[in-house]
Amino acid sequence: MSAQASTSTSAAMAADEQPTPQQLLFAKSIMLTFELWPAMRLAVSEEWGGSDSADKRDFLLSHLCDQYGNPGSAFEPDLDDLADILEHYMIDEYEARLEDGSPDWVAGRIVGLHRVIFAPGDDFARAQAAVAELEKAYQDLKGKKATFEQGANQDGEVDSHSEHEGSG
């Protein structure tokens, strides 16, 4: 009988180690946010961090999930700290100094998603809807190549669509 109790205790421990639906949704939301972030997409597709650029992105994703992937204010990311982490990671791992403010935007998106996904109460449907919007945006973007502009225009305007630079 003790062997059966031991087996059920082991099964219970293994079940406790499984990620919760909220943790899985949070991980998916970060993954989709990274896929929608032009700087990260470009850094990975152009291998700015070397041949393991995708692994570097995945490591950051895993780190953020481990650090912030739980409910409660103790796990909610600080906007400024997260933006700094993202900005410095892009510099350190991809040698990309971003001057477009995108780390702040991505950090804000992740903080907002954390609040929605780990909100107290039974509002998981709202969290799923928020991530579904990201999924739709990703599907709309899928297959499009990220482009970048080096430096700023003198008149201060940003040309985010460089379609006139044809591919030949």
PyMOL commands that place a pseudoatom at each C-alpha (Angstrom):
pseudoatom trace, name=CA, resn=MET, resi=1, chain=A, elem=C, hetatm=0, pos=[0.000, 0.000, 0.000]
pseudoatom trace, name=CA, resn=SER, resi=2, chain=A, elem=C, hetatm=0, pos=[2.882, 2.356, 0.708]
pseudoatom trace, name=CA, resn=ALA, resi=3, chain=A, elem=C, hetatm=0, pos=[4.180, 1.862, -2.853]
pseudoatom trace, name=CA, resn=GLN, resi=4, chain=A, elem=C, hetatm=0, pos=[0.809, 3.039, -4.160]
pseudoatom trace, name=CA, resn=ALA, resi=5, chain=A, elem=C, hetatm=0, pos=[0.891, 6.081, -1.869]
pseudoatom trace, name=CA, resn=SER, resi=6, chain=A, elem=C, hetatm=0, pos=[4.429, 6.826, -3.015]
pseudoatom trace, name=CA, resn=THR, resi=7, chain=A, elem=C, hetatm=0, pos=[3.376, 6.586, -6.664]
pseudoatom trace, name=CA, resn=SER, resi=8, chain=A, elem=C, hetatm=0, pos=[0.429, 8.921, -6.167]
pseudoatom trace, name=CA, resn=THR, resi=9, chain=A, elem=C, hetatm=0, pos=[2.657, 11.394, -4.284]
pseudoatom trace, name=CA, resn=SER, resi=10, chain=A, elem=C, hetatm=0, pos=[5.150, 11.347, -7.164]
pseudoatom trace, name=CA, resn=ALA, resi=11, chain=A, elem=C, hetatm=0, pos=[2.329, 11.888, -9.644]
pseudoatom trace, name=CA, resn=ALA, resi=12, chain=A, elem=C, hetatm=0, pos=[1.033, 14.797, -7.578]
pseudoatom trace, name=CA, resn=MET, resi=13, chain=A, elem=C, hetatm=0, pos=[4.508, 16.347, -7.484]
pseudoatom trace, name=CA, resn=ALA, resi=14, chain=A, elem=C, hetatm=0, pos=[4.863, 15.951, -11.251]
pseudoatom trace, name=CA, resn=ALA, resi=15, chain=A, elem=C, hetatm=0, pos=[1.442, 17.531, -11.737]
pseudoatom trace, name=CA, resn=ASP, resi=16, chain=A, elem=C, hetatm=0, pos=[2.509, 20.482, -9.582]
pseudoatom trace, name=CA, resn=GLU, resi=17, chain=A, elem=C, hetatm=0, pos=[5.477, 21.060, -11.876]
pseudoatom trace, name=CA, resn=GLN, resi=18, chain=A, elem=C, hetatm=0, pos=[3.315, 21.340, -14.980]
pseudoatom trace, name=CA, resn=PRO, resi=19, chain=A, elem=C, hetatm=0, pos=[2.816, 24.919, -16.159]
pseudoatom trace, name=CA, resn=THR, resi=20, chain=A, elem=C, hetatm=0, pos=[-0.576, 26.444, -15.484]
pseudoatom trace, name=CA, resn=PRO, resi=21, chain=A, elem=C, hetatm=0, pos=[-2.802, 27.595, -18.370]
pseudoatom trace, name=CA, resn=GLN, resi=22, chain=A, elem=C, hetatm=0, pos=[-1.915, 31.187, -17.426]
pseudoatom trace, name=CA, resn=GLN, resi=23, chain=A, elem=C, hetatm=0, pos=[1.815, 30.447, -17.564]
pseudoatom trace, name=CA, resn=LEU, resi=24, chain=A, elem=C, hetatm=0, pos=[1.444, 28.821, -20.973]
pseudoatom trace, name=CA, resn=LEU, resi=25, chain=A, elem=C, hetatm=0, pos=[-0.604, 31.762, -22.232]
pseudoatom trace, name=CA, resn=PHE, resi=26, chain=A, elem=C, hetatm=0, pos=[1.973, 34.224, -20.874]
pseudoatom trace, name=CA, resn=ALA, resi=27, chain=A, elem=C, hetatm=0, pos=[4.780, 32.357, -22.657]
pseudoatom trace, name=CA, resn=LYS, resi=28, chain=A, elem=C, hetatm=0, pos=[2.776, 32.385, -25.895]
pseudoatom trace, name=CA, resn=SER, resi=29, chain=A, elem=C, hetatm=0, pos=[2.095, 36.107, -25.497]
pseudoatom trace, name=CA, resn=ILE, resi=30, chain=A, elem=C, hetatm=0, pos=[5.812, 36.874, -25.146]
pseudoatom trace, name=CA, resn=MET, resi=31, chain=A, elem=C, hetatm=0, pos=[6.658, 34.654, -28.111]
pseudoatom trace, name=CA, resn=LEU, resi=32, chain=A, elem=C, hetatm=0, pos=[4.078, 36.438, -30.269]
pseudoatom trace, name=CA, resn=THR, resi=33, chain=A, elem=C, hetatm=0, pos=[5.222, 39.855, -29.016]
pseudoatom trace, name=CA, resn=PHE, resi=34, chain=A, elem=C, hetatm=0, pos=[8.788, 39.001, -30.047]
pseudoatom trace, name=CA, resn=GLU, resi=35, chain=A, elem=C, hetatm=0, pos=[7.532, 37.837, -33.454]
pseudoatom trace, name=CA, resn=LEU, resi=36, chain=A, elem=C, hetatm=0, pos=[5.716, 41.161, -33.882]
pseudoatom trace, name=CA, resn=TRP, resi=37, chain=A, elem=C, hetatm=0, pos=[8.780, 43.193, -32.806]
pseudoatom trace, name=CA, resn=PRO, resi=38, chain=A, elem=C, hetatm=0, pos=[10.512, 44.236, -36.051]
pseudoatom trace, name=CA, resn=ALA, resi=39, chain=A, elem=C, hetatm=0, pos=[13.936, 44.670, -34.425]
pseudoatom trace, name=CA, resn=MET, resi=40, chain=A, elem=C, hetatm=0, pos=[13.891, 41.179, -32.928]
pseudoatom trace, name=CA, resn=ARG, resi=41, chain=A, elem=C, hetatm=0, pos=[12.558, 39.602, -36.129]
pseudoatom trace, name=CA, resn=LEU, resi=42, chain=A, elem=C, hetatm=0, pos=[15.268, 41.292, -38.154]
pseudoatom trace, name=CA, resn=ALA, resi=43, chain=A, elem=C, hetatm=0, pos=[18.032, 40.466, -35.657]
pseudoatom trace, name=CA, resn=VAL, resi=44, chain=A, elem=C, hetatm=0, pos=[17.075, 36.791, -35.801]
pseudoatom trace, name=CA, resn=SER, resi=45, chain=A, elem=C, hetatm=0, pos=[16.415, 36.520, -39.548]
pseudoatom trace, name=CA, resn=GLU, resi=46, chain=A, elem=C, hetatm=0, pos=[19.629, 38.355, -40.444]
pseudoatom trace, name=CA, resn=GLU, resi=47, chain=A, elem=C, hetatm=0, pos=[21.585, 36.505, -37.734]
pseudoatom trace, name=CA, resn=TRP, resi=48, chain=A, elem=C, hetatm=0, pos=[22.955, 39.652, -36.108]
pseudoatom trace, name=CA, resn=GLY, resi=49, chain=A, elem=C, hetatm=0, pos=[23.792, 37.487, -33.104]
pseudoatom trace, name=CA, resn=GLY, resi=50, chain=A, elem=C, hetatm=0, pos=[25.456, 34.798, -35.194]
pseudoatom trace, name=CA, resn=SER, resi=51, chain=A, elem=C, hetatm=0, pos=[24.078, 31.469, -36.292]
pseudoatom trace, name=CA, resn=ASP, resi=52, chain=A, elem=C, hetatm=0, pos=[22.488, 30.970, -32.859]
pseudoatom trace, name=CA, resn=SER, resi=53, chain=A, elem=C, hetatm=0, pos=[20.398, 34.160, -33.056]
pseudoatom trace, name=CA, resn=ALA, resi=54, chain=A, elem=C, hetatm=0, pos=[17.125, 32.249, -32.714]
pseudoatom trace, name=CA, resn=ASP, resi=55, chain=A, elem=C, hetatm=0, pos=[18.494, 30.427, -29.664]
pseudoatom trace, name=CA, resn=LYS, resi=56, chain=A, elem=C, hetatm=0, pos=[19.366, 33.786, -28.107]
pseudoatom trace, name=CA, resn=ARG, resi=57, chain=A, elem=C, hetatm=0, pos=[15.799, 34.986, -28.651]
pseudoatom trace, name=CA, resn=ASP, resi=58, chain=A, elem=C, hetatm=0, pos=[14.455, 31.774, -27.155]
pseudoatom trace, name=CA, resn=PHE, resi=59, chain=A, elem=C, hetatm=0, pos=[16.757, 32.129, -24.143]
pseudoatom trace, name=CA, resn=LEU, resi=60, chain=A, elem=C, hetatm=0, pos=[15.398, 35.622, -23.475]
pseudoatom trace, name=CA, resn=LEU, resi=61, chain=A, elem=C, hetatm=0, pos=[11.845, 34.315, -23.850]
pseudoatom trace, name=CA, resn=SER, resi=62, chain=A, elem=C, hetatm=0, pos=[12.574, 31.538, -21.363]
pseudoatom trace, name=CA, resn=HIS, resi=63, chain=A, elem=C, hetatm=0, pos=[14.215, 33.952, -18.934]
pseudoatom trace, name=CA, resn=LEU, resi=64, chain=A, elem=C, hetatm=0, pos=[11.244, 36.326, -19.015]
pseudoatom trace, name=CA, resn=CYS, resi=65, chain=A, elem=C, hetatm=0, pos=[8.812, 33.449, -18.484]
pseudoatom trace, name=CA, resn=ASP, resi=66, chain=A, elem=C, hetatm=0, pos=[10.842, 32.176, -15.527]
pseudoatom trace, name=CA, resn=GLN, resi=67, chain=A, elem=C, hetatm=0, pos=[11.203, 35.649, -14.038]
pseudoatom trace, name=CA, resn=TYR, resi=68, chain=A, elem=C, hetatm=0, pos=[7.661, 36.953, -14.534]
pseudoatom trace, name=CA, resn=GLY, resi=69, chain=A, elem=C, hetatm=0, pos=[5.505, 33.939, -15.361]
pseudoatom trace, name=CA, resn=ASN, resi=70, chain=A, elem=C, hetatm=0, pos=[3.560, 33.779, -12.109]
pseudoatom trace, name=CA, resn=PRO, resi=71, chain=A, elem=C, hetatm=0, pos=[0.601, 35.653, -10.645]
pseudoatom trace, name=CA, resn=GLY, resi=72, chain=A, elem=C, hetatm=0, pos=[0.978, 38.417, -8.118]
pseudoatom trace, name=CA, resn=SER, resi=73, chain=A, elem=C, hetatm=0, pos=[2.529, 41.839, -7.928]
pseudoatom trace, name=CA, resn=ALA, resi=74, chain=A, elem=C, hetatm=0, pos=[5.878, 40.354, -6.853]
pseudoatom trace, name=CA, resn=PHE, resi=75, chain=A, elem=C, hetatm=0, pos=[6.191, 38.801, -10.331]
pseudoatom trace, name=CA, resn=GLU, resi=76, chain=A, elem=C, hetatm=0, pos=[4.810, 41.719, -12.343]
pseudoatom trace, name=CA, resn=PRO, resi=77, chain=A, elem=C, hetatm=0, pos=[7.606, 43.194, -14.424]
pseudoatom trace, name=CA, resn=ASP, resi=78, chain=A, elem=C, hetatm=0, pos=[8.626, 46.791, -13.837]
pseudoatom trace, name=CA, resn=LEU, resi=79, chain=A, elem=C, hetatm=0, pos=[8.205, 48.674, -17.112]
pseudoatom trace, name=CA, resn=ASP, resi=80, chain=A, elem=C, hetatm=0, pos=[11.499, 50.579, -16.970]
pseudoatom trace, name=CA, resn=ASP, resi=81, chain=A, elem=C, hetatm=0, pos=[13.524, 47.596, -15.765]
pseudoatom trace, name=CA, resn=LEU, resi=82, chain=A, elem=C, hetatm=0, pos=[12.079, 45.368, -18.467]
pseudoatom trace, name=CA, resn=ALA, resi=83, chain=A, elem=C, hetatm=0, pos=[12.731, 47.972, -21.175]
pseudoatom trace, name=CA, resn=ASP, resi=84, chain=A, elem=C, hetatm=0, pos=[16.348, 48.201, -19.974]
pseudoatom trace, name=CA, resn=ILE, resi=85, chain=A, elem=C, hetatm=0, pos=[16.694, 44.407, -20.036]
pseudoatom trace, name=CA, resn=LEU, resi=86, chain=A, elem=C, hetatm=0, pos=[15.369, 44.268, -23.607]
pseudoatom trace, name=CA, resn=GLU, resi=87, chain=A, elem=C, hetatm=0, pos=[17.500, 47.169, -24.811]
pseudoatom trace, name=CA, resn=HIS, resi=88, chain=A, elem=C, hetatm=0, pos=[20.703, 45.826, -23.265]
pseudoatom trace, name=CA, resn=TYR, resi=89, chain=A, elem=C, hetatm=0, pos=[20.005, 42.309, -24.489]
pseudoatom trace, name=CA, resn=MET, resi=90, chain=A, elem=C, hetatm=0, pos=[19.679, 43.585, -28.054]
pseudoatom trace, name=CA, resn=ILE, resi=91, chain=A, elem=C, hetatm=0, pos=[22.992, 45.439, -27.670]
pseudoatom trace, name=CA, resn=ASP, resi=92, chain=A, elem=C, hetatm=0, pos=[24.855, 42.591, -25.970]
pseudoatom trace, name=CA, resn=GLU, resi=93, chain=A, elem=C, hetatm=0, pos=[23.572, 39.657, -28.005]
pseudoatom trace, name=CA, resn=TYR, resi=94, chain=A, elem=C, hetatm=0, pos=[22.767, 41.202, -31.396]
pseudoatom trace, name=CA, resn=GLU, resi=95, chain=A, elem=C, hetatm=0, pos=[25.026, 44.268, -31.439]
pseudoatom trace, name=CA, resn=ALA, resi=96, chain=A, elem=C, hetatm=0, pos=[21.945, 46.352, -32.213]
pseudoatom trace, name=CA, resn=ARG, resi=97, chain=A, elem=C, hetatm=0, pos=[21.530, 49.728, -30.562]
pseudoatom trace, name=CA, resn=LEU, resi=98, chain=A, elem=C, hetatm=0, pos=[17.832, 50.530, -30.905]
pseudoatom trace, name=CA, resn=GLU, resi=99, chain=A, elem=C, hetatm=0, pos=[16.912, 54.185, -31.105]
pseudoatom trace, name=CA, resn=ASP, resi=100, chain=A, elem=C, hetatm=0, pos=[13.290, 53.675, -32.117]
pseudoatom trace, name=CA, resn=GLY, resi=101, chain=A, elem=C, hetatm=0, pos=[11.858, 53.287, -28.613]
pseudoatom trace, name=CA, resn=SER, resi=102, chain=A, elem=C, hetatm=0, pos=[10.744, 49.754, -29.406]
pseudoatom trace, name=CA, resn=PRO, resi=103, chain=A, elem=C, hetatm=0, pos=[12.125, 48.192, -26.193]
pseudoatom trace, name=CA, resn=ASP, resi=104, chain=A, elem=C, hetatm=0, pos=[9.799, 50.521, -24.253]
pseudoatom trace, name=CA, resn=TRP, resi=105, chain=A, elem=C, hetatm=0, pos=[6.855, 49.514, -26.443]
pseudoatom trace, name=CA, resn=VAL, resi=106, chain=A, elem=C, hetatm=0, pos=[7.621, 45.788, -26.101]
pseudoatom trace, name=CA, resn=ALA, resi=107, chain=A, elem=C, hetatm=0, pos=[8.091, 46.138, -22.333]
pseudoatom trace, name=CA, resn=GLY, resi=108, chain=A, elem=C, hetatm=0, pos=[4.752, 47.957, -22.079]
pseudoatom trace, name=CA, resn=ARG, resi=109, chain=A, elem=C, hetatm=0, pos=[3.055, 45.213, -24.063]
pseudoatom trace, name=CA, resn=ILE, resi=110, chain=A, elem=C, hetatm=0, pos=[4.530, 42.485, -21.825]
pseudoatom trace, name=CA, resn=VAL, resi=111, chain=A, elem=C, hetatm=0, pos=[3.569, 44.326, -18.617]
pseudoatom trace, name=CA, resn=GLY, resi=112, chain=A, elem=C, hetatm=0, pos=[0.015, 44.801, -19.911]
pseudoatom trace, name=CA, resn=LEU, resi=113, chain=A, elem=C, hetatm=0, pos=[-0.256, 41.165, -20.938]
pseudoatom trace, name=CA, resn=HIS, resi=114, chain=A, elem=C, hetatm=0, pos=[1.020, 40.042, -17.535]
pseudoatom trace, name=CA, resn=ARG, resi=115, chain=A, elem=C, hetatm=0, pos=[-1.695, 42.099, -15.844]
pseudoatom trace, name=CA, resn=VAL, resi=116, chain=A, elem=C, hetatm=0, pos=[-4.426, 40.674, -18.061]
pseudoatom trace, name=CA, resn=ILE, resi=117, chain=A, elem=C, hetatm=0, pos=[-3.250, 37.057, -17.988]
pseudoatom trace, name=CA, resn=PHE, resi=118, chain=A, elem=C, hetatm=0, pos=[-2.593, 36.893, -14.256]
pseudoatom trace, name=CA, resn=ALA, resi=119, chain=A, elem=C, hetatm=0, pos=[-5.539, 39.076, -13.209]
pseudoatom trace, name=CA, resn=PRO, resi=120, chain=A, elem=C, hetatm=0, pos=[-7.248, 37.752, -10.102]
pseudoatom trace, name=CA, resn=GLY, resi=121, chain=A, elem=C, hetatm=0, pos=[-10.656, 36.225, -10.656]
pseudoatom trace, name=CA, resn=ASP, resi=122, chain=A, elem=C, hetatm=0, pos=[-12.208, 34.281, -13.475]
pseudoatom trace, name=CA, resn=ASP, resi=123, chain=A, elem=C, hetatm=0, pos=[-11.284, 36.494, -16.423]
pseudoatom trace, name=CA, resn=PHE, resi=124, chain=A, elem=C, hetatm=0, pos=[-9.188, 33.958, -18.321]
pseudoatom trace, name=CA, resn=ALA, resi=125, chain=A, elem=C, hetatm=0, pos=[-11.393, 34.439, -21.394]
pseudoatom trace, name=CA, resn=ARG, resi=126, chain=A, elem=C, hetatm=0, pos=[-10.298, 38.089, -21.552]
pseudoatom trace, name=CA, resn=ALA, resi=127, chain=A, elem=C, hetatm=0, pos=[-6.658, 36.994, -21.383]
pseudoatom trace, name=CA, resn=GLN, resi=128, chain=A, elem=C, hetatm=0, pos=[-7.235, 34.457, -24.152]
pseudoatom trace, name=CA, resn=ALA, resi=129, chain=A, elem=C, hetatm=0, pos=[-8.874, 37.152, -26.294]
pseudoatom trace, name=CA, resn=ALA, resi=130, chain=A, elem=C, hetatm=0, pos=[-5.877, 39.459, -25.824]
pseudoatom trace, name=CA, resn=VAL, resi=131, chain=A, elem=C, hetatm=0, pos=[-3.486, 36.734, -26.936]
pseudoatom trace, name=CA, resn=ALA, resi=132, chain=A, elem=C, hetatm=0, pos=[-5.804, 35.816, -29.832]
pseudoatom trace, name=CA, resn=GLU, resi=133, chain=A, elem=C, hetatm=0, pos=[-5.420, 39.409, -31.087]
pseudoatom trace, name=CA, resn=LEU, resi=134, chain=A, elem=C, hetatm=0, pos=[-1.640, 38.956, -31.029]
pseudoatom trace, name=CA, resn=GLU, resi=135, chain=A, elem=C, hetatm=0, pos=[-2.022, 35.663, -32.865]
pseudoatom trace, name=CA, resn=LYS, resi=136, chain=A, elem=C, hetatm=0, pos=[-4.115, 37.356, -35.562]
pseudoatom trace, name=CA, resn=ALA, resi=137, chain=A, elem=C, hetatm=0, pos=[-1.562, 40.159, -35.947]
pseudoatom trace, name=CA, resn=TYR, resi=138, chain=A, elem=C, hetatm=0, pos=[1.202, 37.567, -36.221]
pseudoatom trace, name=CA, resn=GLN, resi=139, chain=A, elem=C, hetatm=0, pos=[-0.712, 35.589, -38.866]
pseudoatom trace, name=CA, resn=ASP, resi=140, chain=A, elem=C, hetatm=0, pos=[-1.273, 38.812, -40.843]
pseudoatom trace, name=CA, resn=LEU, resi=141, chain=A, elem=C, hetatm=0, pos=[2.453, 39.573, -40.623]
pseudoatom trace, name=CA, resn=LYS, resi=142, chain=A, elem=C, hetatm=0, pos=[3.698, 36.063, -41.328]
pseudoatom trace, name=CA, resn=GLY, resi=143, chain=A, elem=C, hetatm=0, pos=[5.781, 35.849, -44.455]
pseudoatom trace, name=CA, resn=LYS, resi=144, chain=A, elem=C, hetatm=0, pos=[6.511, 39.573, -44.605]
pseudoatom trace, name=CA, resn=LYS, resi=145, chain=A, elem=C, hetatm=0, pos=[10.161, 40.503, -44.333]
pseudoatom trace, name=CA, resn=ALA, resi=146, chain=A, elem=C, hetatm=0, pos=[11.229, 42.970, -41.655]
pseudoatom trace, name=CA, resn=THR, resi=147, chain=A, elem=C, hetatm=0, pos=[13.146, 45.997, -42.888]
pseudoatom trace, name=CA, resn=PHE, resi=148, chain=A, elem=C, hetatm=0, pos=[15.189, 48.577, -41.088]
pseudoatom trace, name=CA, resn=GLU, resi=149, chain=A, elem=C, hetatm=0, pos=[16.404, 52.077, -41.650]
pseudoatom trace, name=CA, resn=GLN, resi=150, chain=A, elem=C, hetatm=0, pos=[19.888, 53.044, -40.575]
pseudoatom trace, name=CA, resn=GLY, resi=151, chain=A, elem=C, hetatm=0, pos=[20.036, 56.470, -38.973]
pseudoatom trace, name=CA, resn=ALA, resi=152, chain=A, elem=C, hetatm=0, pos=[17.356, 59.123, -38.841]
pseudoatom trace, name=CA, resn=ASN, resi=153, chain=A, elem=C, hetatm=0, pos=[16.099, 61.383, -41.611]
pseudoatom trace, name=CA, resn=GLN, resi=154, chain=A, elem=C, hetatm=0, pos=[17.202, 65.000, -41.287]
pseudoatom trace, name=CA, resn=ASP, resi=155, chain=A, elem=C, hetatm=0, pos=[13.607, 66.260, -41.295]
pseudoatom trace, name=CA, resn=GLY, resi=156, chain=A, elem=C, hetatm=0, pos=[12.695, 63.974, -38.385]
pseudoatom trace, name=CA, resn=GLU, resi=157, chain=A, elem=C, hetatm=0, pos=[10.224, 61.889, -40.374]
pseudoatom trace, name=CA, resn=VAL, resi=158, chain=A, elem=C, hetatm=0, pos=[10.418, 58.145, -40.162]
pseudoatom trace, name=CA, resn=ASP, resi=159, chain=A, elem=C, hetatm=0, pos=[9.905, 56.104, -43.296]
pseudoatom trace, name=CA, resn=SER, resi=160, chain=A, elem=C, hetatm=0, pos=[8.831, 52.723, -41.957]
pseudoatom trace, name=CA, resn=HIS, resi=161, chain=A, elem=C, hetatm=0, pos=[8.072, 51.290, -45.393]
pseudoatom trace, name=CA, resn=SER, resi=162, chain=A, elem=C, hetatm=0, pos=[11.149, 51.125, -47.581]
pseudoatom trace, name=CA, resn=GLU, resi=163, chain=A, elem=C, hetatm=0, pos=[9.377, 49.644, -50.580]
pseudoatom trace, name=CA, resn=HIS, resi=164, chain=A, elem=C, hetatm=0, pos=[11.118, 51.984, -53.019]
pseudoatom trace, name=CA, resn=GLU, resi=165, chain=A, elem=C, hetatm=0, pos=[14.383, 50.149, -52.282]
pseudoatom trace, name=CA, resn=GLY, resi=166, chain=A, elem=C, hetatm=0, pos=[13.478, 47.351, -54.681]
pseudoatom trace, name=CA, resn=SER, resi=167, chain=A, elem=C, hetatm=0, pos=[15.160, 43.985, -54.637]
pseudoatom trace, name=CA, resn=GLY, resi=168, chain=A, elem=C, hetatm=0, pos=[16.178, 44.197, -58.272]
for i in range(1, 168): cmd.bond("trace and resi %d" % i, "trace and resi %d" % (i + 1))
show_as sticks, trace
zoom trace
